């Protein structure tokens, strides 16, 4: 997982005036998934939508 790319993507959202949270989570690790949901709810108050981008790479 590319932590730098994830952090950069969140920064692009923030620079555009949006709120973003950069989280890395393995697709088969239930504890990481639960922690990601908990952190999201802690940060934003709720989880409205969740999506994954397994194996996806975007050069921007």
C-alpha positions in Angstrom: 0.0 0.0 0.0 1.3 3.4 -0.9 0.9 5.6 2.1 2.3 8.6 0.3 -0.2 8.4 -2.5 -3.1 8.0 -0.1 -1.9 11.1 1.9 -1.4 13.1 -1.3 -5.0 12.2 -2.4 -6.4 13.4 0.9 -4.3 16.6 0.7 -5.8 17.3 -2.8 -9.3 17.1 -1.4 -8.3 19.3 1.5 -6.7 21.8 -0.8 -10.0 22.0 -2.7 -11.8 22.9 0.5 -13.1 19.4 1.2 -12.7 17.2 4.3 -10.7 14.0 3.8 -9.3 11.2 5.9 -6.4 9.1 4.5 -6.6 5.5 5.8 -4.9 2.3 4.6 -6.7 -0.9 5.2 -5.9 -4.4 4.0 -8.8 -6.0 2.2 -8.8 -9.2 4.3 -8.0 -7.7 7.7 -11.2 -7.3 9.7 -9.5 -5.5 12.5 -8.1 -2.9 10.2 -11.5 -2.5 8.5 -13.2 -2.0 11.9 -10.5 0.5 13.0 -11.0 2.4 9.7 -14.8 2.6 10.3 -14.2 3.7 13.9 -11.7 6.4 12.8 -14.1 7.7 10.1 -17.0 8.0 12.6 -14.7 9.6 15.1 -13.6 12.2 12.5 -16.9 12.8 10.6 -19.6 11.7 13.0 -20.9 9.0 10.7 -20.0 6.7 7.8 -22.2 7.5 4.8 -20.4 5.5 2.0 -17.5 3.2 1.9 -15.7 1.9 -1.2 -12.5 0.1 -2.1 -10.0 0.5 -4.8 -8.1 -2.8 -4.7 -5.2 -2.9 -7.2 -6.2 0.5 -8.6 -3.5 2.9 -9.5 -4.0 6.4 -10.8 -1.2 8.7 -12.0 -2.3 12.3 -11.4 
